Amino acid sequence: MTIIQQVITIAIAAVTNFITRWLPFRLFTSGKDEQDELSPFIKGIGAFLPAAIMGMLVVYCYRNINLLSGNHGLPDLIAGLITVVIHLWRQSMFLSLIVGTVSYIILINFIF
């Protein structure tokens, strides 16, 4: 790629990124005043999506567990249980994510 092609590629990526960040707010605001309020549809999606994404991640993480061979997915299940317990105890997504990840790494490298 020449320098001109690289600059054009970066410019297209920047404009596309800007449009994808800006356009939803233009499409889904009520437009009543300067402090536009998001539509009820978008508020509903905002309330629903975090739990749906977490559920999808849980399914993704446990999809390859084979209960008929090896350690039967014990490190995965134990680390998941530790993550849930930490989250219920401290109500901190960051802490539960870090502790769950570290516990999984310890389980697969040193215990199982």
Secondary structure, 3 states (H helix, E strand, C coil): CCHHHHHHHHHHHHHHHHHHHHHHHHHCECCCCCCCCECHHHHHHHHHHHHHHHHHHHHHHHCCCCCCCCCCCHHHHHHHHHHHHHHHHHCCHHHHHHHHHHHHHHHHHHHC
